[in-house]
Every structure is written in structure tokens, then in C-alpha cells.
Amino acid sequence: MSEKLSETIKEYVIIIFGTVLVAFAAKNLLDPASLVTGGVSGAAIVIKYFTGIPLWVSNTALNIPIFLVGIPVLGWKFIKKTLISTIILSVALAVIPTMPVAPDDLLLSSVFGAVMQGVGLGMVLRYKASTGGTDMVAATLHKKIRHISIAQILQYVDGAIVVAGIFAFGVQKALYALIAIYV
């Protein structure tokens, strides 16, 4: 096996593992505690609260238009690894068993959910991929409004999702979600 192929396989294995960590944290730490930390998975938690639609269905449905708009703007090279990670995220959200770790302990759920998502997302981002969603929204919007950074756009988009979480779950849980975002 060539060194380049071996490195590519290693990259995808790490991206997949990181994505599964993100999914586990969302499904078994953040969602059971009703903590909305932003992103498409946060939006999916709000949608699940109001409609009962499973996280994986909302994650998939929300990401489809994001990818359709993002591919022509961001290019296939950028999108390729992110598409795989996004698909893995939806599949993982569907197949990982529901095992709420600490649904009644908001501090534990927010800290460990954030740490697990952070480690997983760090693994994904290390290899120039993302789990899709609001990262791609921010990158796409940045192409059109260059005077606002991707990080600022992401803060606005994710902030709007956290505000939606306030309406769904109340201020107390939103404050714990802010702890998770900070961590």
C-alpha cells in the first residue's frame, strides 16, 4: 500500500471516529438534558422537542439544502470530506443506542457533552473537514459578505439556534448550553 493511500485511510478513520464522538455526545449527553449548543445538531434537538422527529432525520433534512447551496460556492474539494462526515453523523445519530448519560445533571451533561463534541470535532477539523451544517452556512455566507469573518457569521447563526433553545427549554438550560459552548 502506498504511503499516500495509507495516510488517506488514516485521515478518514480519524474523521469517522471524531464524527461518531460528536454524534454520541449530541444523542446521549446534550439532547437528553435539552441542551442546545448551536449547529445543525442543536437545531435538530429543538425540532425534536417540538415535533418528535428523530435527530438523524432533522440533521439530514437540514444539511441537504446547505450542501446544495455550498457545493457550487465552496467547491467539491472542500465539500468531499465534509459530505462523508455529515453522512456518518446522520447514520451515527440513527444507530447509536440511546443511553442518556446524565440527563438530570445539567452541569455534567454540558461539560462532558462539550468535551466529547470538542474532541470529536477537533479530530474532524484536523483533516480539513467538518460535520456540515452551520460551518458550511458560515463559509458560504462569507463568500458573499467578506467583511464579516466566518467565525462571526458562525456566532450569529449558532446564537440564533441557542435563542431557539431558550424558547423550547427555558433560560436555565440555555445558560448550561452556554457553559457547554464555552468549554
C-alpha positions as CSV (number, residue, x, y, z in Angstrom):
1,M,0.0,0.0,0.0
2,S,1.4,3.4,-0.9
3,E,2.2,6.0,1.7
4,K,-0.4,8.4,0.3
5,L,-3.2,5.8,0.4
6,S,-2.2,4.8,3.9
7,E,-2.4,8.5,5.0
8,T,-5.7,9.0,3.3
9,I,-7.2,5.9,5.1
10,K,-5.8,7.2,8.4
11,E,-7.5,10.6,7.8
12,Y,-10.9,9.1,7.0
13,V,-10.7,6.7,10.0
14,I,-10.0,9.7,12.3
15,I,-12.7,11.8,10.7
16,I,-15.2,8.9,11.1
17,F,-14.2,8.3,14.8
18,G,-14.4,12.0,15.6
19,T,-17.8,12.3,13.9
20,V,-19.1,9.3,16.0
21,L,-17.9,11.1,19.2
22,V,-19.9,14.2,18.1
23,A,-23.0,12.1,17.5
24,F,-22.7,10.2,20.8
25,A,-22.4,13.5,22.7
26,A,-25.4,15.0,20.9
27,K,-27.6,11.9,21.4
28,N,-26.7,10.8,24.9
29,L,-25.5,13.9,26.7
30,L,-26.9,17.1,25.2
31,D,-30.3,16.0,23.8
32,P,-31.4,14.1,26.9
33,A,-30.6,17.2,29.0
34,S,-32.3,19.5,26.5
35,L,-29.1,21.5,25.9
36,V,-28.9,23.4,22.6
37,T,-25.4,24.4,21.8
38,G,-25.9,25.6,18.3
39,G,-25.2,23.9,15.0
40,V,-27.5,21.7,13.0
41,S,-27.5,19.2,15.8
42,G,-28.7,21.9,18.2
43,A,-31.4,22.8,15.7
44,A,-32.3,19.1,15.4
45,I,-32.7,19.0,19.2
46,V,-35.2,21.9,19.1
47,I,-37.0,20.3,16.2
48,K,-37.3,17.0,18.1
49,Y,-38.7,18.8,21.1
50,F,-41.5,20.5,19.0
51,T,-42.2,17.6,16.5
52,G,-40.8,14.4,17.9
53,I,-38.7,14.0,14.6
54,P,-35.5,12.0,15.4
55,L,-32.2,13.9,15.4
56,W,-30.8,12.0,12.5
57,V,-33.8,12.8,10.3
58,S,-33.6,16.6,11.1
59,N,-29.8,16.5,10.7
60,T,-30.1,15.0,7.2
61,A,-33.0,17.2,6.1
62,L,-31.3,20.4,7.3
63,N,-28.0,19.5,5.7
64,I,-29.3,18.7,2.2
65,P,-30.1,22.3,1.2
66,I,-26.9,23.5,2.9
67,F,-24.9,21.1,0.6
68,L,-26.9,22.0,-2.5
69,V,-26.0,25.7,-2.0
70,G,-22.5,25.0,-0.6
71,I,-21.1,22.8,-3.4
72,P,-21.1,25.4,-6.2
73,V,-19.9,28.2,-3.8
74,L,-17.3,26.3,-1.9
75,G,-16.2,23.7,-4.4
76,W,-16.1,19.9,-4.4
77,K,-12.6,19.6,-2.9
78,F,-13.8,21.4,0.2
79,I,-17.1,19.6,0.4
80,K,-15.9,16.0,-0.2
81,K,-14.7,15.1,3.3
82,T,-17.4,17.2,4.9
83,L,-20.1,15.2,3.0
84,I,-18.7,11.9,4.3
85,S,-18.6,13.3,7.8
86,T,-22.1,14.6,7.6
87,I,-23.4,11.3,6.3
88,I,-21.6,9.5,9.1
89,L,-23.1,11.9,11.6
90,S,-26.6,11.2,10.5
91,V,-26.0,7.4,10.4
92,A,-24.4,7.5,13.8
93,L,-27.3,9.5,15.2
94,A,-29.6,6.8,13.9
95,V,-27.7,3.7,15.0
96,I,-26.1,4.7,18.3
97,P,-28.3,3.4,21.1
98,T,-30.0,5.9,23.3
99,M,-28.2,5.7,26.6
100,P,-28.7,9.1,28.4
101,V,-25.5,9.5,30.5
102,A,-26.6,12.2,32.9
103,P,-30.0,13.7,31.8
104,D,-30.8,15.1,35.3
105,D,-27.3,16.6,35.9
106,L,-27.1,19.7,33.6
107,L,-23.6,20.6,34.6
108,L,-22.3,17.1,34.0
109,S,-24.1,16.9,30.7
110,S,-23.0,20.3,29.5
111,V,-19.3,19.8,30.4
112,F,-18.9,16.3,29.2
113,G,-21.1,16.8,26.2
114,A,-18.9,19.8,25.2
115,V,-15.7,18.0,25.9
116,M,-16.7,15.0,23.8
117,Q,-18.1,17.1,21.0
118,G,-15.0,19.3,21.1
119,V,-12.6,16.3,20.9
120,G,-14.6,14.7,18.1
121,L,-14.9,18.0,16.1
122,G,-11.2,18.7,16.6
123,M,-10.4,15.3,15.1
124,V,-12.7,16.1,12.1
125,L,-11.4,19.7,11.6
126,R,-7.7,18.5,11.9
127,Y,-8.2,16.9,8.5
128,K,-9.9,19.8,6.8
129,A,-13.4,18.5,7.1
130,S,-16.4,19.5,9.2
131,T,-19.7,17.8,10.2
132,G,-21.5,20.1,7.8
133,G,-24.3,22.3,9.0
134,T,-23.6,25.8,10.3
135,D,-19.9,25.6,9.5
136,M,-20.8,25.4,5.8
137,V,-23.5,28.1,6.1
138,A,-20.9,30.4,7.6
139,A,-18.3,29.6,4.9
140,T,-20.9,30.0,2.1
141,L,-22.1,33.3,3.5
142,H,-18.6,34.5,4.0
143,K,-18.0,34.2,0.2
144,K,-20.8,36.7,-0.3
145,I,-20.2,39.0,2.7
146,R,-16.4,39.1,3.1
147,H,-16.3,41.9,5.6
148,I,-17.7,39.6,8.3
149,S,-15.4,36.7,9.3
150,I,-16.5,33.1,9.2
151,A,-16.2,32.9,13.0
152,Q,-18.5,35.9,13.4
153,I,-21.1,34.5,11.0
154,L,-21.0,31.2,12.8
155,Q,-21.6,33.0,16.1
156,Y,-24.7,34.7,14.7
157,V,-26.1,31.5,13.2
158,D,-25.4,29.4,16.3
159,G,-26.6,32.2,18.5
160,A,-29.9,32.1,16.8
161,I,-30.1,28.4,17.4
162,V,-29.3,28.8,21.1
163,V,-32.1,31.5,21.3
164,A,-34.5,29.0,19.8
165,G,-33.4,26.7,22.6
166,I,-34.4,29.3,25.1
167,F,-37.9,29.2,23.7
168,A,-38.0,25.4,23.7
169,F,-36.3,24.6,27.0
170,G,-36.1,27.9,29.1
171,V,-33.3,30.2,30.2
172,Q,-31.8,27.8,32.8
173,K,-31.0,25.2,30.2
174,A,-29.8,27.9,27.7
175,L,-27.3,29.0,30.4
176,Y,-26.0,25.5,30.8
177,A,-25.8,25.3,27.0
178,L,-23.6,28.5,27.1
179,I,-21.3,26.7,29.6
180,A,-21.0,23.9,27.0
181,I,-20.3,26.3,24.2
182,Y,-17.6,27.9,26.3
183,V,-16.0,24.6,27.2
